[in-house]
Amino acid sequence: MPLPRPAPDRTAVVTGASSGIGEAIARELAGRGHGVTLVARRGDKLTALAEELTALGVRAEVLATDLSDRSARAELLPRIVALGLVPDILVNNAGLSTLGPVASSDPEAELNMIEVDVASVADLCTRFLPGMTSRRRGAVLNVASTAAFQPLPGQAGYGACKAFVLSYTQSLTGELKGTGVTATALCPGPVDTGFGEAAGFSKKDAEAALPPIMWVTAKAVAKTAVDGMAKGQMVAIPGTVNRIASVFASVTPRKLLVPILARTHPGLKK
């Protein structure tokens, strides 16, 4: 099922659009003629991107929103409607990770991650999908990770969050069949976006743990994402090696896989 056609009063809402994969997806959608509504905590980081996309001849709005705040999330859809826009595409990309063993973690940081990575996805889907199904058109992209296919000692909370996003999105595809609305889980492997550095480990450590052949650019991830939505795919995984690795991770017995992952994860280095 193709993506909804671009129109002056239609918009693609992209969360976490201030950098990395979110920024690249916003560019990819704009390049295909879709107006975009850019969402992130700090609006100033979105302004330059909005100006760039507007120069391409598409409409771009900036809506600063702290997606860890439930009240702010509840106000997002009304703010979009107040602009006279119809959200036909929702990209739940905003996310973050903590690093290290749970036994030495910061409870507030862990819960903030779950609020953004899990609660925000479910919250926004719950709010945006009724309008899409009533119009019988729409597409949702929820950004998970190849981490969703396996446990992730060293980033236990993050891996579990992404497993939720994957399972949740797969269930949505069953619920949405015949409605004219699609749901796709994007599961990228390692991408050089600064995400790892924000989580607390160096690019050097990440590259040592994950072979160069697994790394994919944000631009390539964005193309896979939008192509996946356009095809109505349930799951989109950028990169052949990452697709193979995801299958391997899914079928390998946990008692074999978990010790290997624990030995190699940068977050558990002594």
DAZIWO-V97328 format. One record per residue. N is the residue number from 1. D_FIRST is the distance of its C-alpha to the first C-alpha in whole Angstrom. Layout:
N:D_FIRST, N:D_FIRST
This chain:
1:0, 2:4, 3:7, 4:9, 5:11, 6:15, 7:18, 8:21, 9:21, 10:18, 11:18, 12:17, 13:19, 14:20, 15:23, 16:26, 17:25, 18:29, 19:29, 20:27, 21:23, 22:23, 23:24, 24:23, 25:19, 26:20, 27:22, 28:18, 29:16, 30:19, 31:20, 32:16, 33:18, 34:17, 35:20, 36:20, 37:23, 38:25, 39:26, 40:29, 41:32, 42:34, 43:33, 44:35, 45:33, 46:30, 47:32, 48:33, 49:29, 50:28, 51:31, 52:29, 53:26, 54:27, 55:29, 56:26, 57:26, 58:23, 59:24, 60:25, 61:27, 62:29, 63:29, 64:31, 65:31, 66:32, 67:29, 68:32, 69:34, 70:32, 71:34, 72:32, 73:28, 74:29, 75:30, 76:27, 77:24, 78:27, 79:28, 80:25, 81:25, 82:29, 83:28, 84:26, 85:22, 86:19, 87:17, 88:14, 89:13, 90:16, 91:17, 92:20, 93:22, 94:25, 95:27, 96:31, 97:33, 98:36, 99:38, 100:41, 101:42, 102:42, 103:46, 104:46, 105:43, 106:43, 107:42, 108:41, 109:39, 110:37, 111:36, 112:35, 113:33, 114:32, 115:31, 116:29, 117:27, 118:27, 119:28, 120:26, 121:22, 122:23, 123:25, 124:22, 125:19, 126:21, 127:22, 128:19, 129:17, 130:19, 131:18, 132:14, 133:14, 134:17, 135:15, 136:12, 137:10, 138:10, 139:10, 140:12, 141:14, 142:17, 143:19, 144:21, 145:23, 146:25, 147:27, 148:25, 149:26, 150:30, 151:33, 152:34, 153:38, 154:39, 155:35, 156:35, 157:34, 158:31, 159:30, 160:30, 161:28, 162:25, 163:25, 164:25, 165:22, 166:20, 167:21, 168:20, 169:17, 170:16, 171:18, 172:15, 173:12, 174:15, 175:15, 176:12, 177:11, 178:11, 179:11, 180:8, 181:8, 182:8, 183:11, 184:12, 185:15, 186:17, 187:20, 188:22, 189:26, 190:29, 191:28, 192:31, 193:30, 194:33, 195:32, 196:34, 197:37, 198:36, 199:36, 200:40, 201:40, 202:40, 203:38, 204:41, 205:41, 206:37, 207:37, 208:40, 209:38, 210:35, 211:35, 212:34, 213:32, 214:29, 215:29, 216:26, 217:26, 218:24, 219:23, 220:22, 221:20, 222:18, 223:17, 224:16, 225:14, 226:12, 227:11, 228:10, 229:8, 230:6, 231:6, 232:5, 233:9, 234:12, 235:14, 236:15, 237:18, 238:20, 239:23, 240:23, 241:27, 242:25, 243:23, 244:26, 245:28, 246:25, 247:26, 248:29, 249:30, 250:28, 251:30, 252:33, 253:36, 254:36, 255:40, 256:40, 257:37, 258:38, 259:42, 260:40, 261:38, 262:41, 263:43, 264:41, 265:39, 266:41, 267:41, 268:43, 269:46, 270:49
